[in-house]
Amino acid sequence: LAKDKQLLKAIKGIPDKALAKAEMLPKYQSWLEEVKNSGQAHPSDRIYVTAVLWMIDTGQIDRAIPYVEFAIEQQMQVTDEYQRSLTDLMIEEIAAQITAGHNITLGNIEKIARLITETHPESGRHKLNIYDQVRAKYLKAAAEWHEEQGSQSHKQRAHHLYQKALHYNPRAGVKKRIEALQKAESH
């Protein structure tokens, strides 16, 4: 991992870094599987965390989701090079990849939306402790994805997700999208 990180540090272009990460990922696959299948992770397993983040960075979102869920469930921590929690970082990176047009299935779009908005029935607090801005960013990306699908049901879902994004962050940049969808619905 240290050698791969050193190689990546020497690469200046972001697209080239992503290609290099994609080439490196297969050597970490058995580690990911072993850790996930063991059902127990070391909270600061750098190899696991880095490989999952690289998977997301390279646009392999659907492939990364089971590992993301496991990392969240195990309350894994991010290495010191990042200033955010691992969960915030993963959700924000997934949102960025969706916005960039990388493929993700409807099931996984909705799974993450549920995961980040689910609350405890007793307290009403969110089950996942992440920043509201991160929730809003993901919900906006998911709404855009739904809107791009084009069907009426997808547009209704997009409208709902934009509203939720606005709830979490009034400056999420979704007000015009909400207005446009409302206008289209009334015609």
Phi, psi and chi 1 to 4 in degrees:
 res  aa     phi    psi   chi1   chi2   chi3   chi4
   1 LEU       -  -44.0 -178.8   63.5      -      -
   2 ALA   -60.8  -41.2      -      -      -      -
   3 LYS   -65.6  -42.4 -158.1 -174.9  -39.2 -177.1
   4 ASP   -64.4  -41.1  -77.4  -15.2      -      -
   5 LYS   -64.1  -36.4  -78.4 -172.9  165.5 -171.2
   6 GLN   -64.6  -42.8 -154.6   57.9   37.9      -
   7 LEU   -62.1  -42.4  -74.1  169.0      -      -
   8 LEU   -65.3  -36.6  -73.2  170.3      -      -
   9 LYS   -60.9  -31.9 -152.6  174.9 -111.5 -175.8
  10 ALA   -77.3  -16.4      -      -      -      -
  11 ILE   -88.5  124.3  -60.0  170.4      -      -
  12 LYS   -89.5  -35.3  -66.3  177.9 -178.5  167.7
  13 GLY   -80.9  134.5      -      -      -      -
  14 ILE   -62.3  -46.4  -67.5  173.3      -      -
  15 PRO   -61.1  -36.8  -21.8   31.8      -      -
  16 ASP   -67.8  -37.3  -69.3  -18.6      -      -
  17 LYS   -61.5  -43.2  -85.9 -170.9 -159.9  -78.4
  18 ALA   -62.3  -41.4      -      -      -      -
  19 LEU   -63.9  -41.0  -71.3  170.6      -      -
  20 ALA   -64.6  -41.6      -      -      -      -
  21 LYS   -61.5  -42.7  -72.8  175.1 -176.5  177.0
  22 ALA   -61.3  -38.0      -      -      -      -
  23 GLU   -68.8  -32.9  -71.0  170.4   10.1      -
  24 MET   -79.7  -28.8  -65.4  170.1  179.5      -
  25 LEU   -55.1  -41.0  -88.3  170.0      -      -
  26 PRO   -54.0  -32.0  -28.1   36.3      -      -
  27 LYS   -70.8  -13.8   64.6  176.5  116.5  170.3
  28 TYR  -100.8   -4.9  -61.3  101.9      -      -
  29 GLN   -60.0  -44.5 -171.7   59.7   45.9      -
  30 SER   -66.3  -35.1   62.6      -      -      -
  31 TRP   -61.8  -48.1 -177.6  -90.0      -      -
  32 LEU   -56.2  -47.8  -72.3  169.4      -      -
  33 GLU   -62.8  -45.7  -76.5  -58.2  -50.5      -
  34 GLU   -61.5  -44.7  -76.3  175.5   32.1      -
  35 VAL   -64.4  -48.3  170.4      -      -      -
  36 LYS   -62.5  -44.7 -169.4  169.8  150.9  -63.1
  37 ASN   -69.1  -23.6  -68.8  -22.0      -      -
  38 SER   -70.0  -23.7   76.6      -      -      -
  39 GLY    77.5    1.9      -      -      -      -
  40 GLN  -144.0  121.6 -171.3   68.4   44.2      -
  41 ALA  -114.5  149.9      -      -      -      -
  42 HIS   -74.2  130.6 -171.5  -81.4      -      -
  43 PRO   -53.9  -30.6  -19.5   26.6      -      -
  44 SER  -116.5   42.9   57.0      -      -      -
  45 ASP   -70.1   96.0 -179.1  -24.4      -      -
  46 ARG   -62.0  -37.5  -76.8 -165.3  157.9  139.4
  47 ILE   -64.7  -49.6  -63.1  169.3      -      -
  48 TYR   -59.3  -52.9 -174.2   94.1      -      -
  49 VAL   -59.8  -46.6  166.7      -      -      -
  50 THR   -63.2  -44.7  -57.8      -      -      -
  51 ALA   -62.9  -39.6      -      -      -      -
  52 VAL   -65.8  -44.1  172.0      -      -      -
  53 LEU   -63.5  -38.5  -70.6  170.4      -      -
  54 TRP   -65.1  -39.1  -73.5    0.0      -      -
  55 MET   -59.3  -44.1 -145.7  178.2  -85.5      -
  56 ILE   -65.7  -46.7  -64.1  167.2      -      -
  57 ASP   -57.5  -30.3  -74.8  -12.9      -      -
  58 THR   -91.8    9.2   58.5      -      -      -
  59 GLY    80.8   11.3      -      -      -      -
  60 GLN   -90.0   59.3  -59.1  174.3   48.5      -
  61 ILE   -64.9  -51.5  -50.4  169.5      -      -
  62 ASP   -58.2  -39.9  -76.0  -35.1      -      -
  63 ARG   -66.2  -33.9 -165.5  169.4  146.9 -131.9
  64 ALA   -77.7  -27.0      -      -      -      -
  65 ILE   -51.9  -48.7  -62.9  -68.0      -      -
  66 PRO   -60.1  -35.4  -16.7   24.9      -      -
  67 TYR   -72.8  -36.0  -58.0  110.8      -      -
  68 VAL   -61.7  -48.7  166.5      -      -      -
  69 GLU   -58.8  -42.8  -69.9  176.3  -59.1      -
  70 PHE   -63.9  -44.1 -179.8   74.8      -      -
  71 ALA   -61.1  -39.8      -      -      -      -
  72 ILE   -67.7  -47.1  -69.3  169.9      -      -
  73 GLU   -59.6  -38.3  171.9 -169.0  -54.4      -
  74 GLN   -84.6   -0.9  -67.5  -68.3  -51.1      -
  75 GLN    53.5   45.4  -61.1  177.7   -6.9      -
  76 MET   -69.7  152.7  -64.9  179.3   82.8      -
  77 GLN  -109.1  153.7  -56.0  -60.0  -50.1      -
  78 VAL   -86.8  155.8   76.1      -      -      -
  79 THR   -69.9  165.2   55.9      -      -      -
  80 ASP   -67.3  -11.0    8.8  -83.1      -      -
  81 GLU   -71.9  -11.5   63.2 -158.8   83.0      -
  82 TYR  -108.2  150.6  -57.3   99.4      -      -
  83 GLN   -98.5    2.0  -94.8   70.7   62.9      -
  84 ARG  -117.3  167.9  -61.1  169.7  -80.2  174.6
  85 SER   -71.1  157.7   76.5      -      -      -
  86 LEU   -59.3  -42.5  177.3   60.9      -      -
  87 THR   -63.5  -47.3  -55.4      -      -      -
  88 ASP   -56.8  -46.8  -79.1  -61.0      -      -
  89 LEU   -61.6  -47.7 -175.3   61.0      -      -
  90 MET   -63.3  -46.1  -70.7 -173.2  -57.2      -
  91 ILE   -64.4  -42.5  -58.9  -61.0      -      -
  92 GLU   -65.2  -40.2 -163.2  164.3    3.4      -
  93 GLU   -68.3  -38.0  -69.5  -59.2  -45.0      -
  94 ILE   -62.3  -44.4  -69.6  169.5      -      -
  95 ALA   -58.1  -44.6      -      -      -      -
  96 ALA   -62.7  -38.5      -      -      -      -
  97 GLN   -70.4  -36.5  -66.7  -59.2  -38.0      -
  98 ILE   -64.6  -45.8  -67.2  168.0      -      -
  99 THR   -60.9  -34.8  -60.0      -      -      -
 100 ALA   -74.9   -6.0      -      -      -      -
 101 GLY    95.8   10.6      -      -      -      -
 102 HIS   -72.5  148.1  -71.4  -78.1      -      -
 103 ASN   -69.0  143.1  -70.5  -25.4      -      -
 104 ILE  -153.4  144.4 -176.2  168.4      -      -
 105 THR   -81.9  157.4   60.3      -      -      -
 106 LEU   -55.5  -43.5  171.9   62.6      -      -
 107 GLY   -56.8  -43.9      -      -      -      -
 108 ASN   -74.9  -34.1  -78.6  -29.2      -      -
 109 ILE   -57.1  -49.0  -80.9  -93.3      -      -
 110 GLU   -72.0  -35.2  -67.0  -57.6  -40.0      -
 111 LYS   -60.2  -46.0 -176.7 -176.2  -75.8 -173.0
 112 ILE   -69.7  -39.1  -61.5  -63.6      -      -
 113 ALA   -59.2  -43.1      -      -      -      -
 114 ARG   -65.2  -45.5  -90.9 -169.0  -46.6  -81.7
 115 LEU   -56.7  -41.9 -175.9   67.7      -      -
 116 ILE   -86.4  -13.0   65.6  169.7      -      -
 117 THR  -110.7   -8.4   57.9      -      -      -
 118 GLU   -64.4  137.2 -159.0  173.2   14.8      -
 119 THR  -121.2  158.2   55.6      -      -      -
 120 HIS   -73.3  132.1  -71.1  -73.9      -      -
 121 PRO   -60.5  -37.5   -8.7   13.4      -      -
 122 GLU   -74.3  -52.5  -51.8   83.3   47.9      -
 123 SER   -90.6  -24.9   68.5      -      -      -
 124 GLY    80.4   -3.3      -      -      -      -
 125 ARG   -78.8  152.6  -72.3 -162.3  -37.6 -104.3
 126 HIS   -65.2  142.8  -73.0   89.0      -      -
 127 LYS   -71.0  -31.6  -70.3 -175.9  177.7 -178.5
 128 LEU  -104.4  120.1 -156.1   56.6      -      -
 129 ASN   -87.8   89.9 -176.6   23.0      -      -
 130 ILE  -133.0  165.3   61.1  173.4      -      -
 131 TYR   -66.9  143.2  -72.6  107.8      -      -
 132 ASP   -59.8  -35.0  -72.1  -18.6      -      -
 133 GLN   -62.7  -35.2  -66.0   88.4  -28.2      -
 134 VAL   -69.6  -42.6  172.7      -      -      -
 135 ARG   -57.2  -48.6  -78.2 -175.6 -133.1  -77.5
 136 ALA   -62.1  -41.5      -      -      -      -
 137 LYS   -62.2  -43.8 -174.3  174.7 -176.8  176.9
 138 TYR   -65.6  -46.3  179.0   83.0      -      -
 139 LEU   -62.2  -36.9  -66.7  167.9      -      -
 140 LYS   -64.4  -46.1  177.9 -176.9  179.0 -175.9
 141 ALA   -61.1  -42.6      -      -      -      -
 142 ALA   -64.6  -40.1      -      -      -      -
 143 ALA   -64.1  -43.2      -      -      -      -
 144 GLU   -61.1  -41.2  -71.0  167.9  -13.4      -
 145 TRP   -59.6  -47.7 -177.9   90.2      -      -
 146 HIS   -60.7  -44.1  -87.5  -74.4      -      -
 147 GLU   -61.3  -39.5 -155.9  173.6  -14.6      -
 148 GLU   -64.7  -24.7  -74.0  170.1   15.4      -
 149 GLN   -67.2  -27.4  -55.3  -48.2  -57.2      -
 150 GLY    89.3  -26.1      -      -      -      -
 151 SER   -71.9  161.8   74.1      -      -      -
 152 GLN   -61.7  -41.7 -166.2   53.9   41.5      -
 153 SER   -65.7  -37.4   63.0      -      -      -
 154 HIS   -66.1  -38.7  -81.6  -68.2      -      -
 155 LYS   -67.3  -36.3  -74.4 -179.3 -178.3  177.2
 156 GLN   -65.4  -41.9  -73.2  169.6  -19.0      -
 157 ARG   -64.6  -40.7 -178.3   67.9  178.4  144.6
 158 ALA   -59.7  -44.4      -      -      -      -
 159 HIS   -58.2  -46.9 -175.9 -102.5      -      -
 160 HIS   -60.5  -44.7  173.9   74.2      -      -
 161 LEU   -69.0  -36.9  -69.2  170.1      -      -
 162 TYR   -61.8  -41.2  -77.3  134.2      -      -
 163 GLN   -61.4  -43.5  -66.5  -81.2   17.1      -
 164 LYS   -63.6  -42.2  -85.8 -175.0  125.0   27.3
 165 ALA   -59.5  -42.6      -      -      -      -
 166 LEU   -63.2  -38.5 -169.3   61.1      -      -
 167 HIS   -59.3  -42.1  165.6   77.4      -      -
 168 TYR   -78.8  -29.3  -72.5  112.7      -      -
 169 ASN  -149.9  102.2 -178.0    3.3      -      -
 170 PRO   -57.5  -17.2  -21.9   31.8      -      -
 171 ARG  -109.4   35.0  -62.4 -163.4  -40.3 -109.6
 172 ALA   -74.4  -11.7      -      -      -      -
 173 GLY    79.0   36.0      -      -      -      -
 174 VAL  -120.1   -3.5  -61.8      -      -      -
 175 LYS   -59.5  -42.3  -70.8  176.6 -174.8  167.2
 176 LYS   -66.6  -35.4  -74.4 -171.1  168.5  113.4
 177 ARG   -66.3  -41.6  -64.5  -62.0  -31.2  134.5
 178 ILE   -61.9  -47.1  -68.5  169.3      -      -
 179 GLU   -60.3  -42.8  -72.0  169.9   17.4      -
 180 ALA   -63.9  -41.1      -      -      -      -
 181 LEU   -68.7  -38.8  -75.8  168.5      -      -
 182 GLN   -64.6  -40.6  -74.2  171.4  -27.0      -
 183 LYS   -63.5  -44.0 -161.6  177.6  -76.4 -176.2
 184 ALA   -65.6  -36.1      -      -      -      -
 185 GLU   -67.2  -34.1  -78.0  175.7   19.2      -
 186 SER   -80.7   -8.1   64.5      -      -      -
 187 HIS   -91.7      -  -78.9   62.4      -      -
